[in-house]
Amino acid sequence: METTNLPPQPASLPKLTKEQRLAQARAYASQLKFDTLSEEDLVRLRRNAYKYAI
């Protein structure tokens, strides 16, 4: 029995170090515009970025 309904697996990506993931998160965050966000929104975004990096 063949399983054809599985999603395609991405190509094997090299494992990134914690520092590399943090650098990617910082680069991504630097692209965002924060002038219209509240202080609470900034804190939430920062926490999410660190969760992604870890």
C-alpha positions in Angstrom: 0.0 0.0 0.0 1.5 3.3 -1.1 1.1 6.5 1.0 0.8 9.3 -1.5 -1.1 11.8 0.6 2.0 12.7 2.8 3.3 16.2 2.5 6.6 16.5 0.7 9.6 16.7 3.1 11.9 19.7 2.7 15.4 19.1 1.7 17.7 18.4 4.7 18.7 21.8 6.1 22.0 22.1 8.1 21.4 22.4 11.8 21.9 26.0 12.9 23.6 26.9 16.2 21.8 29.0 18.8 23.8 32.0 17.8 22.9 31.6 14.1 19.2 31.2 14.9 19.4 34.3 17.1 21.1 36.3 14.3 18.4 35.2 11.9 15.7 36.3 14.3 17.4 39.7 14.8 17.7 40.2 11.0 14.0 39.3 10.6 13.0 41.6 13.4 15.0 44.5 12.0 12.9 44.4 8.8 9.7 45.1 10.7 8.4 48.6 11.3 7.7 49.3 15.0 6.6 52.9 15.0 2.9 52.1 15.2 3.1 49.3 17.7 2.4 49.7 21.4 4.9 48.7 24.1 2.9 45.5 24.8 3.1 44.6 21.2 6.9 45.1 21.2 7.3 42.9 24.2 5.2 40.2 22.6 7.2 40.3 19.4 10.5 40.2 21.3 9.3 37.1 23.2 8.2 35.4 20.1 11.5 36.2 18.4 13.4 34.7 21.2 11.2 31.6 21.3 11.9 31.1 17.6 15.6 31.6 18.1 15.7 29.0 20.9 
